[in-house]
Amino acid sequence: MIDSQRYPLLARIDAPSDLRNLPEDELDAVARELREYLIESVSQSGGHFGAGLGVIELTVALHYLYDTPTDRLVWDVGHQCYPHKILTGRRDRIATIKQRAGLAPFPKPDESEYDVLGVGHSSTSISAALGMAIANLRKGDSRRTVAVIGDGAMTAGMAFEALNHGGDLYPEPDVLVILNDNQMSISENVGALTKILARLLTNRTLVQMRERTKRRLRRGSWLWRFLRRWEEHWKGMFVPSTLFEEFGFHYTGPIDGHDLPTLLNALRTLQELRGPRLLHIITKKGKGYQQAESDQIGYHAVTPFDPTRGLVKKTGPEKPSYTKIFGDWLCDMAAVEPRLLAITPAMREGSGMVRYSREYPERYFDVGIAEQHSVTLAAGMAIEGMKPVVAIYSTFLQRAYDQLIHDVALQDLDVLFAIDRAGVVGPDGATHAGSFDISYLRCIPNMVVMAPADENECRQLLSTGFQHPGPAAVRYPRGTGPGVAINPGLTSLPIGKAQLRRRGQGLALLAFGTLLTEAEQVANELDLSAVNMRFVKPLDEALVLEMARSHDGLVTLEDNALPGGAGSAVLELLAREGVQTPVLTLGLPDVFLDHASRGELLTECGLDAAGIKAAILKRWPQLPTLAAGRSSSAAG
């Protein structure tokens, strides 16, 4: 429970209606308490941090002036939603965020009626808010709709598709877009839009003069109409805000997003208007916590920490994560292969590319939050003889599926996809789960799909995919592996060849990826065969058929959804060849997995060693007896 002595105002706010009952002159104090409470809570739980600190005043202002949840408030991405959750009845549970059975790290409609749209990926807010506004217009509903989007999310094409559509509708939908401009995504923002917004910021004085003049004139007077008609002509001479005005959105700003009275006044003015509007506010990511302001990348998302000391770097040797293995491989391969070009859609830190970006800046391309563009950009590079490597999360590659098929695979272009966060991801929940990449990749012609079992094999398969003259993907999970020593070379493996790791009796376990560790443990306990499959596509058909014909059954193991997954590939092969061997497929169930740790989710799905063993014994209960009999015969 919240300490009412430390947070006397915040303790009284169980819903936005309580906030709206406070006098306006107490809102600055509410914002101070909210910022302090957010720092205290996230330091205990971990989670997304800097973005929430940057929207404290905006969150207070929106819930104070708008009748939420009747009025619709749509957050983009969701990194910035923690203050919103605190003010909307989830204050006392905020320290459970990202934990099993705790609050979700992103807006989630089945968690609260105040979370209008579930969001984990970026740049969806304007489209969704526009759809709500159009629907309400058709129904004659007067509720208002607000979308909050960051300048980083505004780099995605989907945001501009929504602006393009929304500004040219008649009758005009009543929608307000708030552009939260802090010059940051997770890393620093990139691209021409960043420069445009920077020019807007340098011309703030001129914009403020314009807005003051418009407010002093009587709306509808001949002078007001004259200035409105000529506004774009003279404004375009000085500031680039015409970008949004030309889209058909009435532009206001930029204003200080941490100046609560100014923010309230601007929102009140915009509430009096109708049609598409855009309010441009300037904020600072990490506002109010000095360490987060100074290190906006490091404090984007945090583990639990002491707020008096800040984040403390870990000391001592650690097992390298799969992300680091990829980053080191990328630098090593770039040193010997000048054709290598690396692309990321705004995930430099998350994809392990910081070192590469510094050592090879001219061969590093951060395209912003633009996954579709990243894939087709790679296609263009490959056409001209370069070898692009697209480093991307499994969940984000879903956003570029058409480009993957049409622009790369259909033309059999030489592009390598390094797919991070494949399989169970954990605390970020269903929006970030990499549960489907095997299913959506293996059905694409020309694709080579690889799933390494350990750290060294990850490096080897990255080299294999790089040297393959066509589209290839290596999928690897978040976190660390079993601790296998890494050969520093750039050795590749034969494409489509699996590895028999243990010859046993009765059943053969076919493991795709990092579940090989659990498979070998169960195989040793039950005297079964274990195969490291390595390749989902092409499948090692000869070895699979040999295992099927020499064993009583097969068990497939994968960290991917069962429908259409690697187990399905084995079943298709056996059906095509007329082989009747029983098959047990183990993988992720046909549901969206909730947030919890990776280990908790694997256990829940029956993919830890105990769960795998239990599933096998349920299907073949006679196995222990048979294994004991074989042991007695061997001893005799």
Helices and strands as residue ranges (DSSP letters): G 10-12, H 16-20, G 24-26, H 27-45, E 47-48, H 50-54, H 56-65, E 72-75, H 82-85, I 86-90, G 91-96, H 125-139, E 145-150, G 153-155, H 157-166, E 175-181, H 192-202, H 204-216, H 222-235, H 242-246, E 250-256, H 260-271, E 276-282, H 290-294, E 301-302, H 322-336, E 340-344, H 354-359, G 361-363, E 364-366, H 371-383, E 387-393, H 394-397, G 398-400, H 401-403, I 404-409, E 416-420, G 430-432, H 437-442, E 448-450, H 455-467, E 472-475, E 499-502, E 507-512, H 516-526, E 529-532, E 535-537, H 541-550, E 553-561, H 566-577, E 583-588, H 598-604, H 609-619, H 623-635
